[in-house]
Amino acid sequence: MEQAAVQWSNILLSLALRFIAVIVVLGVLQLALYASGAIVSRLISARRRGASST
């Protein structure tokens, strides 16, 4: 029986696509964290302004 040849191009392409996908997912999570941080800091500053005026 012959052994199947290892197709390095497919292996490298799969690894590259997985690497890119991980980077994209991490970027989306980073943007979500930035957005939620901005929302929370606006809520905190609005609450502080409201508490200090009364």
C-alpha positions as CSV (number, residue, x, y, z in Angstrom):
1,M,0.0,0.0,0.0
2,E,1.2,3.4,-0.9
3,Q,1.2,6.2,1.7
4,A,-0.7,9.3,0.8
5,A,1.6,12.3,0.2
6,V,1.5,15.0,2.8
7,Q,0.1,18.2,1.2
8,W,2.0,20.9,3.0
9,S,0.2,23.6,1.1
10,N,-3.1,22.6,2.5
11,I,-1.6,22.3,6.0
12,L,0.0,25.7,5.9
13,L,-3.1,27.3,4.4
14,S,-5.2,25.8,7.2
15,L,-2.8,27.1,9.9
16,A,-2.7,30.5,8.3
17,L,-6.5,30.8,8.1
18,R,-6.8,29.7,11.7
19,F,-4.3,32.2,12.8
20,I,-6.0,35.0,10.9
21,A,-9.4,33.9,12.3
22,V,-8.0,34.0,15.9
23,I,-6.6,37.5,15.3
24,V,-10.0,38.7,13.9
25,V,-11.9,37.3,16.8
26,L,-9.6,38.9,19.3
27,G,-9.9,42.2,17.5
28,V,-13.7,42.0,17.7
29,L,-13.5,41.2,21.4
30,Q,-11.1,44.1,21.9
31,L,-13.5,46.5,20.2
32,A,-16.4,45.2,22.3
33,L,-14.4,45.8,25.4
34,Y,-13.6,49.4,24.3
35,A,-17.3,50.0,23.6
36,S,-18.5,48.6,26.9
37,G,-15.8,50.6,28.7
38,A,-16.9,53.8,27.1
39,I,-20.5,53.1,28.0
40,V,-19.7,52.3,31.6
41,S,-17.5,55.4,32.0
42,R,-20.2,57.6,30.5
43,L,-22.7,56.1,33.0
44,I,-20.4,56.7,35.9
45,S,-19.6,60.2,34.9
46,A,-23.3,61.0,34.4
47,R,-24.1,59.5,37.8
48,R,-21.4,61.6,39.5
49,R,-22.6,64.7,37.8
50,G,-26.2,64.0,38.9
51,A,-25.1,63.3,42.5
52,S,-22.9,66.4,42.8
53,S,-25.6,68.8,41.5
54,T,-28.2,67.8,44.1
